[in-house]
Structures are given as C-alpha cells and as structure tokens.
Amino acid sequence: MNTRHAYSRGAHSRRARMAWAMTCIIALSVAGSVLGACGRIGPPQPPGPRSDFTYNRTYPAPDR
C-alpha cells in the first residue's frame, strides 16, 4: 500500500474545506459592510448648527 495517496486525499479535502471557509468569511464580511448602513433614517446630516453649513450657496458670493 502506498501511503502517499491516503495523505493526499485528506490534504485535498482539508484544503477544499479551508478554501470554502475563507470564501464564506469573505462573503459575509462584504455583505456586512455593504448592509451596515441599512436602516438609517433620513439623509446624512452635517454636524453643528445650521448656520455653519457651507453648502447650497451661490458662487461667487454676492457682495453685501
């Protein structure tokens, strides 16, 4: 009996299980990061009081 074949079968199945496990881990990580923002209410709000917001202004700023 050649023992080399018995070990190679076990190594192959072990390698296949490890590849399958890594694929599942990566897929779950990607799904978790993509779905992490689900369920947030409303659009993103900048921090601070509304008077400090600098967007939605005309360019160039009109002279006073």
mmCIF file of the C-alpha atoms, coordinates in Angstrom:
data_MODEL
# 
_entry.id   MODEL 
# 
loop_
_atom_site.group_PDB 
_atom_site.id 
_atom_site.type_symbol 
_atom_site.label_atom_id 
_atom_site.label_alt_id 
_atom_site.label_comp_id 
_atom_site.label_asym_id 
_atom_site.label_entity_id 
_atom_site.label_seq_id 
_atom_site.pdbx_PDB_ins_code 
_atom_site.Cartn_x 
_atom_site.Cartn_y 
_atom_site.Cartn_z 
_atom_site.occupancy 
_atom_site.B_iso_or_equiv 
_atom_site.pdbx_formal_charge 
_atom_site.auth_seq_id 
_atom_site.auth_comp_id 
_atom_site.auth_asym_id 
_atom_site.auth_atom_id 
_atom_site.pdbx_PDB_model_num 
ATOM 1  C CA . MET A 1 1  ? 0.000   0.000  0.000  1.00 0.00 ? 1  MET A CA 1 
ATOM 2  C CA . ASN A 1 2  ? 1.267   3.406  -0.927 1.00 0.00 ? 2  ASN A CA 1 
ATOM 3  C CA . THR A 1 3  ? 0.643   5.855  1.946  1.00 0.00 ? 3  THR A CA 1 
ATOM 4  C CA . ARG A 1 4  ? 1.193   8.893  -0.236 1.00 0.00 ? 4  ARG A CA 1 
ATOM 5  C CA . HIS A 1 5  ? -2.286  8.572  -1.757 1.00 0.00 ? 5  HIS A CA 1 
ATOM 6  C CA . ALA A 1 6  ? -4.045  8.347  1.601  1.00 0.00 ? 6  ALA A CA 1 
ATOM 7  C CA . TYR A 1 7  ? -2.441  11.582 2.807  1.00 0.00 ? 7  TYR A CA 1 
ATOM 8  C CA . SER A 1 8  ? -3.076  13.453 -0.420 1.00 0.00 ? 8  SER A CA 1 
ATOM 9  C CA . ARG A 1 9  ? -6.810  12.703 -0.262 1.00 0.00 ? 9  ARG A CA 1 
ATOM 10 C CA . GLY A 1 10 ? -7.023  14.078 3.265  1.00 0.00 ? 10 GLY A CA 1 
ATOM 11 C CA . ALA A 1 11 ? -4.959  17.120 2.385  1.00 0.00 ? 11 ALA A CA 1 
ATOM 12 C CA . HIS A 1 12 ? -7.138  17.865 -0.614 1.00 0.00 ? 12 HIS A CA 1 
ATOM 13 C CA . SER A 1 13 ? -10.363 17.718 1.357  1.00 0.00 ? 13 SER A CA 1 
ATOM 14 C CA . ARG A 1 14 ? -8.806  19.784 4.132  1.00 0.00 ? 14 ARG A CA 1 
ATOM 15 C CA . ARG A 1 15 ? -7.631  22.343 1.575  1.00 0.00 ? 15 ARG A CA 1 
ATOM 16 C CA . ALA A 1 16 ? -11.075 22.427 -0.039 1.00 0.00 ? 16 ALA A CA 1 
ATOM 17 C CA . ARG A 1 17 ? -12.780 22.947 3.324  1.00 0.00 ? 17 ARG A CA 1 
ATOM 18 C CA . MET A 1 18 ? -10.348 25.758 4.165  1.00 0.00 ? 18 MET A CA 1 
ATOM 19 C CA . ALA A 1 19 ? -10.981 27.437 0.798  1.00 0.00 ? 19 ALA A CA 1 
ATOM 20 C CA . TRP A 1 20 ? -14.740 27.134 1.323  1.00 0.00 ? 20 TRP A CA 1 
ATOM 21 C CA . ALA A 1 21 ? -14.461 28.595 4.834  1.00 0.00 ? 21 ALA A CA 1 
ATOM 22 C CA . MET A 1 22 ? -12.367 31.544 3.606  1.00 0.00 ? 22 MET A CA 1 
ATOM 23 C CA . THR A 1 23 ? -14.845 32.189 0.783  1.00 0.00 ? 23 THR A CA 1 
ATOM 24 C CA . CYS A 1 24 ? -17.708 32.243 3.286  1.00 0.00 ? 24 CYS A CA 1 
ATOM 25 C CA . ILE A 1 25 ? -15.827 34.558 5.645  1.00 0.00 ? 25 ILE A CA 1 
ATOM 26 C CA . ILE A 1 26 ? -15.027 37.000 2.843  1.00 0.00 ? 26 ILE A CA 1 
ATOM 27 C CA . ALA A 1 27 ? -18.602 36.904 1.522  1.00 0.00 ? 27 ALA A CA 1 
ATOM 28 C CA . LEU A 1 28 ? -20.048 37.563 4.978  1.00 0.00 ? 28 LEU A CA 1 
ATOM 29 C CA . SER A 1 29 ? -17.597 40.420 5.556  1.00 0.00 ? 29 SER A CA 1 
ATOM 30 C CA . VAL A 1 30 ? -18.539 42.065 2.262  1.00 0.00 ? 30 VAL A CA 1 
ATOM 31 C CA . ALA A 1 31 ? -22.256 41.622 2.917  1.00 0.00 ? 31 ALA A CA 1 
ATOM 32 C CA . GLY A 1 32 ? -21.911 43.026 6.423  1.00 0.00 ? 32 GLY A CA 1 
ATOM 33 C CA . SER A 1 33 ? -20.021 46.099 5.292  1.00 0.00 ? 33 SER A CA 1 
ATOM 34 C CA . VAL A 1 34 ? -22.427 46.805 2.417  1.00 0.00 ? 34 VAL A CA 1 
ATOM 35 C CA . LEU A 1 35 ? -25.522 46.376 4.564  1.00 0.00 ? 35 LEU A CA 1 
ATOM 36 C CA . GLY A 1 36 ? -24.083 48.244 7.549  1.00 0.00 ? 36 GLY A CA 1 
ATOM 37 C CA . ALA A 1 37 ? -25.870 51.492 6.695  1.00 0.00 ? 37 ALA A CA 1 
ATOM 38 C CA . CYS A 1 38 ? -29.305 49.946 6.150  1.00 0.00 ? 38 CYS A CA 1 
ATOM 39 C CA . GLY A 1 39 ? -31.994 51.223 8.448  1.00 0.00 ? 39 GLY A CA 1 
ATOM 40 C CA . ARG A 1 40 ? -30.568 54.712 8.873  1.00 0.00 ? 40 ARG A CA 1 
ATOM 41 C CA . ILE A 1 41 ? -33.348 57.283 8.992  1.00 0.00 ? 41 ILE A CA 1 
ATOM 42 C CA . GLY A 1 42 ? -33.178 60.206 6.576  1.00 0.00 ? 42 GLY A CA 1 
ATOM 43 C CA . PRO A 1 43 ? -30.276 61.685 4.651  1.00 0.00 ? 43 PRO A CA 1 
ATOM 44 C CA . PRO A 1 44 ? -26.905 62.288 6.320  1.00 0.00 ? 44 PRO A CA 1 
ATOM 45 C CA . GLN A 1 45 ? -26.746 65.472 8.383  1.00 0.00 ? 45 GLN A CA 1 
ATOM 46 C CA . PRO A 1 46 ? -23.555 67.501 8.873  1.00 0.00 ? 46 PRO A CA 1 
ATOM 47 C CA . PRO A 1 47 ? -22.578 68.197 12.485 1.00 0.00 ? 47 PRO A CA 1 
ATOM 48 C CA . GLY A 1 48 ? -23.032 71.587 14.071 1.00 0.00 ? 48 GLY A CA 1 
ATOM 49 C CA . PRO A 1 49 ? -25.665 74.311 13.892 1.00 0.00 ? 49 PRO A CA 1 
ATOM 50 C CA . ARG A 1 50 ? -27.425 75.013 10.607 1.00 0.00 ? 50 ARG A CA 1 
ATOM 51 C CA . SER A 1 51 ? -25.847 78.479 10.358 1.00 0.00 ? 51 SER A CA 1 
ATOM 52 C CA . ASP A 1 52 ? -22.384 76.884 9.986  1.00 0.00 ? 52 ASP A CA 1 
ATOM 53 C CA . PHE A 1 53 ? -23.313 74.832 6.901  1.00 0.00 ? 53 PHE A CA 1 
ATOM 54 C CA . THR A 1 54 ? -21.331 75.984 3.872  1.00 0.00 ? 54 THR A CA 1 
ATOM 55 C CA . TYR A 1 55 ? -23.147 74.189 1.066  1.00 0.00 ? 55 TYR A CA 1 
ATOM 56 C CA . ASN A 1 56 ? -26.026 75.411 -1.125 1.00 0.00 ? 56 ASN A CA 1 
ATOM 57 C CA . ARG A 1 57 ? -24.502 78.865 -1.519 1.00 0.00 ? 57 ARG A CA 1 
ATOM 58 C CA . THR A 1 58 ? -24.129 80.831 -4.726 1.00 0.00 ? 58 THR A CA 1 
ATOM 59 C CA . TYR A 1 59 ? -20.692 81.183 -6.266 1.00 0.00 ? 59 TYR A CA 1 
ATOM 60 C CA . PRO A 1 60 ? -19.152 83.693 -6.243 1.00 0.00 ? 60 PRO A CA 1 
ATOM 61 C CA . ALA A 1 61 ? -20.556 85.046 -3.005 1.00 0.00 ? 61 ALA A CA 1 
ATOM 62 C CA . PRO A 1 62 ? -22.546 88.245 -3.589 1.00 0.00 ? 62 PRO A CA 1 
ATOM 63 C CA . ASP A 1 63 ? -21.080 91.448 -2.139 1.00 0.00 ? 63 ASP A CA 1 
ATOM 64 C CA . ARG A 1 64 ? -23.040 92.877 0.729  1.00 0.00 ? 64 ARG A CA 1 
# 
